[in-house]
Amino acid sequence: MAEIYRLELLREIAQTGGTPGTQNDMGLELLMNVFGGLGAGGLNLPNTPDVPPEELYATQLSQLQEMGFFDTQKNIRALRATSGNVHAAVERLLGNPGT
């Protein structure tokens, strides 16, 4: 029962951007806290300071190379800037960082 209430509350917050008189980002913060509490994890990559980027982004680097992006250092910079999102990294490598 509590789960249904939580889902309804999340739906309302997502649709309205929060309760009246609050900033819209408050609703997003609440959603992130709730999902974090459910074990969904954060939106960022896990804290892995000891893992070299070549290992951390091995799959993504392979995908970029298959697409014709062969400069590993540029690829790593693009992947770091986009938290490992290959699509966004491609856009960045093509010179469209805002899309």
Number of C-alpha atoms within 10 A of each C-alpha: 5 7 8 9 10 12 11 12 14 20 13 14 18 15 10 12 17 20 12 8 6 10 11 15 11 14 20 16 12 15 17 16 14 15 14 13 11 9 8 11 14 12 9 9 11 8 7 9 8 7 10 10 16 15 10 16 20 13 12 20 24 15 13 22 13 10 10 9 16 13 11 14 12 14 24 21 16 21 24 15 14 18 15 21 14 19 14 19 25 19 15 20 17 10 10 11 14 7 8
